[in-house]
């Protein structure tokens, strides 16, 4: 789950994330209602062999770490 907050005094945003356990049934409902985006961080060859539809492929090596 990701939360984004806006600080009006500094005109900046802060994004924080927490890990939550989700049942397959809940995830399916969220995806069907457009309430979630499923990001697959595996390599393209792994994604090609099997993946959950709908998922977006963003290999972990392409994600810039937050500093």
Secondary structure, 3 states (H helix, E strand, C coil): CEEEEEECCCCEEEEEECCCCCCHHHHHHHHHCCCCCCEECCCHHHHHHCCCCCCEECCHHHCCCCC
